[in-house]
Amino acid sequence: MRKLFATLLMCGGMSTALAQQPPAEKANYQLASRFSTGKLERMVFSTAVDPHWLKGSDRFWYSYETTEGKKWYIVDPVTSQKRLMFDNDKMAAELTKIVRDPFDAQHLLIDSILFIKNENSIQFQVKSSLEVEIKDSTVKQDTSSKKKVPGKKEIKTFYFEYDLATGKLSELTDYKKPKRNHRWASVSPDKKTIVFTKNNNLYFMDQANYEKAMKNEDDTTIVETRLTTDGVEYYSYGGGGGGMGNENNVDKIKNKNKRKPSGILWSPDSKNFVINRVDQRSVKELWVINSIAEPRPTLETYKYQMPGEKESAVEHLLVFDISAKTSKELDVKQFKDQNIGIWSAPVLKSSRDDDWRPS
């Protein structure tokens, strides 16, 4: 009886203790969001120097932001000299006069600095609050209506040139920002040859024809030269190679005859390039549904080797001579079912601000 009473007493004590425990607190996500990376970056400002090395000298420039605002500096390590790139107060006054937006010395929205004219001047851009209509974006008039439908608008960007010696700021009113290279274009270091993949084979064009493609990819006067003829699906020269995540089945048919990236690497002298050609024909297909595709889920088919399957992709390393239009396969066989990686030469630190880099 005493044991039963003691057991009941202990159980009652446990239930009382459990009943007295405070309820679990809910996660405070709002408090955590106050310390997110994006918000902390706005509070911490700059903590290190990030140098942009110049090409024609040993100098570099950098920007540094504190509670007093953001400033730009030019440094010459050889002479141990550092100076302001420009006077923030004067620059703010000049920009306000031209852009007609209020600028102050602490918040200069200067972007895309580029050294020009033997590194004696800089070129940069500033975005304004003015919205302008994108050229050639106006929808054609409806024949049944005389109303003109307005086109899309964008924030106007002003382009400037600043003389570092005289401090003169000039607006580049006729400046047109260079178009970025097409994703499919592998441009040689001398910019004279452009290689790409089309219909599973390699093609190339010269600089003049590429300039046409920059204006209009569908220009029928563009001259292309075919480099290979034996490329087939799942054993192509670049173009994605049928790997997963490239295109859904509908897009694959739609883009069949379009230019695609070749994935080549150029030699520094622009005479040769190397490509890793992958034979996936023996690998079995895998079908997946992209459930988050818009507006409806899509079917994707690609080659995929499942665990335990013997069929594996075979990789080949080829070197092309662009002038002779010939290729040679390198003997790199070392292991069964090996993967081949191609490494490019290290990029110079002074090339980080280049709008274009050779592949």
Secondary structure per residue as TSV (DSSP state, phi and psi in degrees):
chain	resnum	aa	ss	phi	psi
A	1	M	-	360.0	-40.1
A	2	R	H	-65.6	-39.1
A	3	K	H	-63.9	-41.6
A	4	L	H	-64.2	-41.2
A	5	F	H	-65.4	-41.1
A	6	A	H	-65.0	-39.1
A	7	T	H	-65.0	-45.8
A	8	L	H	-62.7	-38.8
A	9	L	H	-64.5	-41.2
A	10	M	H	-66.5	-42.5
A	11	C	H	-63.3	-41.2
A	12	G	H	-64.4	-37.9
A	13	G	H	-65.7	-39.1
A	14	M	H	-65.0	-42.9
A	15	S	H	-65.3	-35.5
A	16	T	H	-66.7	-41.1
A	17	A	H	-65.1	-40.8
A	18	L	H	-65.8	-37.8
A	19	A	H	-67.4	-27.7
A	20	Q	H	-83.4	-12.0
A	21	Q	S	-66.1	135.2
A	22	P	-	-68.1	149.4
A	23	P	-	-64.8	148.9
A	24	A	-	-62.6	135.2
A	25	E	-	-77.6	145.6
A	26	K	-	-79.0	150.4
A	27	A	-	-64.3	133.6
A	28	N	-	-95.6	83.4
A	29	Y	H	-69.2	-30.1
A	30	Q	H	-65.7	-39.0
A	31	L	H	-66.1	-41.4
A	32	A	H	-64.6	-35.8
A	33	S	H	-66.9	-23.6
A	34	R	T	-66.4	-20.2
A	35	F	T	-112.3	26.6
A	36	S	-	-69.4	161.9
A	37	T	H	-59.1	-43.2
A	38	G	H	-62.3	-41.0
A	39	K	H	-75.8	-35.2
A	40	L	H	-67.9	-33.4
A	41	E	H	-61.3	-35.6
A	42	R	H	-73.1	-19.0
A	43	M	H	-93.7	-32.5
A	44	V	H	-83.2	-31.0
A	45	F	-	66.1	-151.0
A	46	S	-	-82.2	142.4
A	47	T	-	-125.8	-7.3
A	48	A	S	-154.0	161.0
A	49	V	-	-88.8	128.9
A	50	D	-	-114.2	94.9
A	51	P	-	-75.7	140.7
A	52	H	E	-111.4	101.2
A	53	W	E	-75.1	141.2
A	54	L	-	-87.1	156.0
A	55	K	S	-82.4	-36.4
A	56	G	S	-93.3	4.4
A	57	S	S	-158.3	-178.4
A	58	D	S	-91.2	9.9
A	59	R	-	-81.9	163.6
A	60	F	E	-146.3	161.7
A	61	W	E	-123.9	157.1
A	62	Y	E	-156.1	160.9
A	63	S	E	-114.2	148.6
A	64	Y	E	-143.1	128.4
A	65	E	E	-114.6	131.5
A	66	T	E	-128.6	-171.1
A	67	T	T	-65.9	-17.6
A	68	E	T	-90.6	1.7
A	69	G	E	117.1	-172.4
A	70	K	E	-109.3	134.6
A	71	K	E	-131.6	155.3
A	72	W	E	-116.0	137.7
A	73	Y	E	-128.9	151.6
A	74	I	E	-116.0	130.9
A	75	V	E	-122.9	135.0
A	76	D	E	-113.9	100.5
A	77	P	T	-63.5	-27.5
A	78	V	T	-66.0	-43.4
A	79	T	T	-98.7	-0.4
A	80	S	T	58.8	39.4
A	81	Q	E	-112.6	140.6
A	82	K	E	-134.3	133.2
A	83	R	E	-143.3	159.4
A	84	L	E	-67.6	140.8
A	85	M	S	-68.3	-35.3
A	86	F	S	-160.7	164.7
A	87	D	-	-81.7	118.6
A	88	N	H	-61.8	-38.8
A	89	D	H	-65.3	-46.0
A	90	K	H	-66.4	-39.6
A	91	M	H	-63.9	-42.0
A	92	A	H	-62.3	-40.2
A	93	A	H	-66.0	-42.7
A	94	E	H	-66.5	-42.7
A	95	L	H	-65.1	-39.4
A	96	T	H	-62.0	-39.1
A	97	K	H	-66.5	-38.5
A	98	I	H	-87.0	-48.7
A	99	V	H	-77.0	-27.6
A	100	R	-	66.9	30.1
A	101	D	S	-116.7	144.9
A	102	P	-	-73.2	118.2
A	103	F	-	-113.7	145.7
A	104	D	-	-125.1	162.2
A	105	A	T	-63.1	-25.1
A	106	Q	T	-84.4	-20.5
A	107	H	-	-131.0	67.2
A	108	L	-	-89.2	119.1
A	109	L	-	-90.1	54.8
A	110	I	E	-83.3	135.0
A	111	D	E	-141.2	158.1
A	112	S	E	56.6	55.3
A	113	I	E	-71.1	132.6
A	114	L	E	-137.4	127.3
A	115	F	E	-82.6	131.3
A	116	I	E	-134.4	173.9
A	117	K	T	52.2	61.9
A	118	N	T	56.9	32.6
A	119	E	T	64.8	24.8
A	120	N	T	-97.4	-10.2
A	121	S	E	-138.7	161.7
A	122	I	E	-124.6	153.2
A	123	Q	E	-122.2	137.6
A	124	F	E	-152.4	172.7
A	125	Q	E	-129.3	153.8
A	126	V	E	-137.4	129.6
A	127	K	E	-89.0	139.5
A	128	S	E	-105.3	-177.3
A	129	S	E	-93.8	-0.7
A	130	L	E	-81.8	132.9
A	131	E	E	-99.0	132.9
A	132	V	E	-126.9	154.3
A	133	E	E	-77.5	134.2
A	134	I	-	-67.9	132.5
A	135	K	T	-63.1	142.8
A	136	D	T	63.3	19.6
A	137	S	-	-103.5	-5.8
A	138	T	S	-68.5	129.2
A	139	V	-	-68.8	139.3
A	140	K	-	-61.6	147.9
A	141	Q	-	-65.8	142.9
A	142	D	-	-76.1	133.8
A	143	T	T	-61.3	-26.4
A	144	S	T	-89.5	-3.0
A	145	S	-	-140.8	145.8
A	146	K	-	-94.0	-1.2
A	147	K	-	-74.4	139.2
A	148	K	-	-99.7	119.0
A	149	V	-	-79.3	124.1
A	150	P	-	-67.0	148.4
A	151	G	-	-86.4	-175.4
A	152	K	-	-71.9	152.6
A	153	K	E	-117.7	158.3
A	154	E	E	-143.7	161.8
A	155	I	E	-71.5	130.6
A	156	K	E	-71.6	134.9
A	157	T	E	-109.8	129.6
A	158	F	E	-99.5	140.2
A	159	Y	E	-114.9	138.5
A	160	F	E	-134.0	158.0
A	161	E	E	-127.3	134.2
A	162	Y	E	-126.9	124.7
A	163	D	E	-83.3	117.7
A	164	L	T	-68.1	-27.8
A	165	A	T	-81.9	-45.6
A	166	T	T	-94.0	-18.4
A	167	G	-	76.6	17.1
A	168	K	-	-83.6	130.4
A	169	L	E	-107.1	128.8
A	170	S	E	-127.1	135.4
A	171	E	E	-83.0	134.3
A	172	L	-	-93.3	84.0
A	173	T	T	-68.6	-31.7
A	174	D	T	-97.7	9.5
A	175	Y	-	-73.5	134.8
A	176	K	-	-120.2	121.8
A	177	K	-	-64.0	129.1
A	178	P	-	-60.2	139.9
A	179	K	-	-71.5	144.4
A	180	R	-	-73.7	149.5
A	181	N	-	-60.4	147.9
A	182	H	-	-63.4	148.4
A	183	R	T	-60.7	-29.7
A	184	W	T	-82.0	-9.6
A	185	A	-	-89.9	123.0
A	186	S	E	-103.9	97.7
A	187	V	E	-87.6	132.7
A	188	S	-	-68.6	158.3
A	189	P	T	-56.8	-32.6
A	190	D	T	-86.9	2.0
A	191	K	S	65.0	15.6
A	192	K	S	-93.9	-19.9
A	193	T	E	-131.0	135.9
A	194	I	E	-124.4	120.7
A	195	V	E	-107.2	143.8
A	196	F	E	-155.4	171.8
A	197	T	E	-108.3	139.7
A	198	K	E	-150.9	128.9
A	199	N	T	52.5	42.2
A	200	N	T	72.8	3.5
A	201	N	E	-121.5	165.8
A	202	L	E	-89.9	138.7
A	203	Y	E	-132.2	163.4
A	204	F	E	-146.3	159.7
A	205	M	E	-140.5	160.6
A	206	D	E	-87.4	179.0
A	207	Q	H	-64.0	-39.6
A	208	A	H	-62.8	-42.6
A	209	N	H	-72.2	-30.2
A	210	Y	H	-68.5	-33.5
A	211	E	H	-63.4	-34.2
A	212	K	H	-65.2	-41.8
A	213	A	H	-66.4	-29.9
A	214	M	H	-66.5	-31.0
A	215	K	H	-83.5	-41.7
A	216	N	-	-155.0	109.4
A	217	E	T	-63.1	-25.4
A	218	D	T	-95.1	14.3
A	219	D	-	-61.4	121.6
A	220	T	T	-75.0	-10.6
A	221	T	T	-88.6	-2.8
A	222	I	-	-67.4	129.9
A	223	V	-	-100.4	122.5
A	224	E	-	-116.2	142.2
A	225	T	E	-114.5	130.0
A	226	R	E	-85.1	131.3
A	227	L	-	-97.1	-36.1
A	228	T	-	-127.7	159.7
A	229	T	S	-130.6	-8.9
A	230	D	-	-99.8	8.7
A	231	G	-	-72.5	133.3
A	232	V	B	-134.7	169.6
A	233	E	T	-61.3	135.9
A	234	Y	T	70.4	4.1
A	235	Y	B	-148.0	54.6
A	236	S	-	-98.0	172.2
A	237	Y	S	-98.3	93.8
A	238	G	S	71.7	-153.1
A	239	G	T	72.6	16.1
A	240	G	T	99.8	-30.2
A	241	G	T	66.7	16.7
A	242	G	T	75.9	17.0
A	243	G	-	-74.6	167.3
A	244	M	T	-70.2	149.7
A	245	G	T	80.4	5.9
A	246	N	S	-81.2	-59.8
A	247	E	-	-146.1	151.2
A	248	N	-	-80.9	173.3
A	249	N	H	-62.8	-35.9
A	250	V	H	-68.7	-46.0
A	251	D	H	-65.8	-31.9
A	252	K	H	-61.4	-41.6
A	253	I	H	-72.1	-40.7
A	254	K	H	-63.9	-38.6
A	255	N	T	-99.4	16.1
A	256	K	T	-55.7	-41.8
A	257	N	T	-98.9	10.8
A	258	K	S	-88.7	159.5
A	259	R	-	-73.4	142.3
A	260	K	B	-136.7	161.8
A	261	P	-	-64.1	142.1
A	262	S	-	-95.4	-22.4
A	263	G	-	72.2	27.1
A	264	I	-	-86.9	168.2
A	265	L	E	-128.3	127.1
A	266	W	E	-84.0	151.6
A	267	S	-	-79.6	154.0
A	268	P	T	-59.2	-27.5
A	269	D	T	-88.7	3.0
A	270	S	S	65.9	14.8
A	271	K	S	-91.9	-27.7
A	272	N	E	-135.0	161.7
A	273	F	E	-146.7	158.7
A	274	V	E	-120.1	146.8
A	275	I	E	-142.0	144.3
A	276	N	E	-100.3	107.5
A	277	R	E	-97.7	125.0
A	278	V	E	-110.4	126.3
A	279	D	E	-97.2	107.4
A	280	Q	-	-109.3	11.6
A	281	R	T	-63.2	-31.8
A	282	S	T	-83.3	-14.2
A	283	V	S	-76.0	140.0
A	284	K	-	-75.9	155.7
A	285	E	E	-83.7	152.8
A	286	L	E	-128.1	138.3
A	287	W	E	-115.4	129.9
A	288	V	E	-134.7	157.8
A	289	I	E	-112.0	123.7
A	290	N	E	-83.2	96.7
A	291	S	T	-75.2	-13.9
A	292	I	T	-103.6	7.9
A	293	A	-	-67.3	151.3
A	294	E	S	-112.9	140.7
A	295	P	S	-86.6	-9.4
A	296	R	S	-136.2	156.9
A	297	P	-	-57.3	147.7
A	298	T	E	-123.7	155.1
A	299	L	E	-94.8	132.6
A	300	E	E	-122.4	134.3
A	301	T	E	-123.7	129.1
A	302	Y	E	-154.1	167.0
A	303	K	E	-80.9	135.8
A	304	Y	-	-153.8	126.4
A	305	Q	-	-88.8	114.6
A	306	M	-	-79.8	155.4
A	307	P	T	-56.2	131.2
A	308	G	T	93.9	-13.8
A	309	E	-	-79.9	140.6
A	310	K	-	-81.8	-30.8
A	311	E	-	-67.7	122.4
A	312	S	-	-133.1	154.2
A	313	A	-	-69.7	146.0
A	314	V	E	-115.8	126.9
A	315	E	E	-104.6	140.3
A	316	H	E	-126.8	137.1
A	317	L	E	-107.7	119.1
A	318	L	E	-122.4	143.5
A	319	V	E	-114.3	129.7
A	320	F	E	-108.3	140.6
A	321	D	E	-100.9	109.8
A	322	I	T	-69.4	-34.0
A	323	S	T	-73.7	-39.1
A	324	A	T	-84.9	-13.1
A	325	K	T	58.5	40.7
A	326	T	E	-124.2	163.3
A	327	S	E	-136.6	158.7
A	328	K	E	-142.6	130.1
A	329	E	E	-85.4	132.8
A	330	L	-	-86.9	140.5
A	331	D	-	-84.1	98.6
A	332	V	-	-121.1	18.5
A	333	K	-	-70.9	118.5
A	334	Q	-	-130.1	-36.3
A	335	F	S	-136.6	158.4
A	336	K	T	-73.8	137.6
A	337	D	T	55.1	39.0
A	338	Q	-	-77.2	156.2
A	339	N	-	-107.4	139.1
A	340	I	-	-110.3	130.7
A	341	G	-	-116.4	139.9
A	342	I	-	-112.6	129.0
A	343	W	-	-112.1	134.2
A	344	S	-	-88.9	163.5
A	345	A	-	-66.2	148.5
A	346	P	-	-58.2	140.0
A	347	V	-	-81.3	134.4
A	348	L	-	-64.1	143.0
A	349	K	G	-61.4	-28.7
A	350	S	G	-75.9	-3.3
A	351	S	G	-98.4	2.8
A	352	R	T	-64.5	-27.0
A	353	D	T	-96.0	3.8
A	354	D	-	-66.7	139.1
A	355	D	S	-73.1	-23.0
A	356	W	-	-140.1	140.6
A	357	R	-	-131.7	139.5
A	358	P	-	-67.1	149.0
A	359	S	-	-80.1	360.0
